Amino acid sequence: MTTISAKIENEDKNLFESIINSIGLNVTTAITAFVKATIRENGIPFSLKAADDPYIYSEENMKFLRQSIAQIEAGNGQIHELKENL
């Protein structure tokens, strides 16, 4: 046996525990189920989509994007070359 440690937001932890406890699981069992499903599927056992992430379109992120666009339009942006890792 081994121990896995992860840092997550306190509110997320509490909500997670509440949900899994309501279905009769604890954190260890839920994480073990996730690990086993990941091994079985040879990948994350569910779809990850940015469009489904409410934080992508949060007001805070949209404000940052609007500020960035305004900086670029005002001529205060910087052009960087993309580098690919091969």
Buried (B, 14 or more C-beta within 10 A) or exposed (E): EEEEEEEEEEEEEEEBBEEBEEEEBEEEEBBEEEEEEEEEEEEEBEEEEEEEEEEEEEEEEEEEEEEEEEEEEEEEEEEEEEEEEE
